[in-house]
């Protein structure tokens, strides 16, 4: 008889839908999923044994839901950062004794960009960009703050990135050349952030970005294959930053523009940080404490940032091609004996379809928005039916979507992700786009160049140039 297992999933979007899909495909267990969800996600509602909507993902409410079903739940897993930063792990474990797969609040490193930089300065200084910390209390007047900032910009030759210390405080991250073309624009952005608290100004790094992720049981870290995320809203890496419009993974461990030496260096860097961290408390790092954005410069990689959670969309590239049962992987994380993970040798491409107001699309390209379709139901039927043609090589994961009666509506964020799986990036991309084009309604749009041959070749050429400059 197949063993029953109950799993609590704290869900925000397609990242967690991909987790729920991986759990419910288990061959070894009869899985019951208990979902604390941001909205009535149609996929999660269908798959869940119990489903509750907690729009703000409030930790106390998550805990109450877990408490009500604690006799049926073996472990919990958390995707989004907000509950992790707000200490969901300790609260749920203390009140219910359900082991949670996510780092404790102390290790929710995205809570402070300053703390991140100081940790990296201590453990891996060579991969830290140059940075300077600005505190509001250090400046009596606007003029003083401007003088101090301009002095630092002289050193950086204006090539700067402005970041508020805390997530979603002030006006967010701003980059020279992308968000501002003059010092005055940069200063206005900086000043708006400084009103809300500490600001960090870093050098802008030229290179190609990769996302590194690793599962951790507290004692060991197991690196996952490299992925590439597309942050910018529009084709050709134009437009504002988003949560990520899509991502790709090659059939092996590295990306087409990376070398095996690049990968080896990343693993070494993350291990050094891990060794420093785990000395204080080896259980606290359970989950994916390392989701690191690396910038490859041709010399050595630099760390742009680290998050203590799975990437969205990057983990969606990995979960559908796990050879190991995801339930077993999670049990090993809880038990502290995860030493390896088997993954299929396949390429994956994730493309997001998003509503017209997302990423400023409606303002930038009003002529491309089908006004008659705005706020109409979204039909996923044709996309799901592609399973008959492609089998397990296509996955459709609703994200910011809501079930109202029997119809599905897109909300304000990324609406639905389609994963294509193939022997090559090009084959996987073709399937992903076929799924995207089969989704009808809601005036949804997408970036057409995710994992395109042209985009990848441009990355390869850029890295070749950077390596020559060594």
Secondary structure, DSSP 4 states (H G I P E B T S, - for coil): -PEEEEEEEEE-SHHHHHHHHHHHT-SSEEEEEEEEESS--HHHHHH-SEEEE-TT--HHHHHHHHHHTTTT-SEEEE-SHHHHHTTHHHHHHHHH--EEES--GGG-GGG-HHHHHHHHHHH-GGGBPPEEEE-GGG-SSHHHHHHHHHHHHHHHTT-EEEEESSTT-TT--EEBTTTBSSHHHHHHHHHHHHTTS-EEEEEPPPSEEEEEEEEE-SS-EEEPPPBEE--EEEGGGEEEE-S-SEEEE-SSSS-TT--HHHHHHHHHHHHHHHHHHHTT-TTTTTEEEEEEEEEE-SSS-EEEEEESS--TTTTHHHHTTBSS-HHHHHHHHHHT------B-S-EEEEEEEE-TTGGGHHHH-GGGS-GGGTT---B-HHHHHHHHHHGGGEEEEE-SEEEETTEEEE-SSEEEEEEEEESSHHHHHHHHHHHHHT-BSTT-B--TTTT-HHHHHHHHHHHHHHHHT-
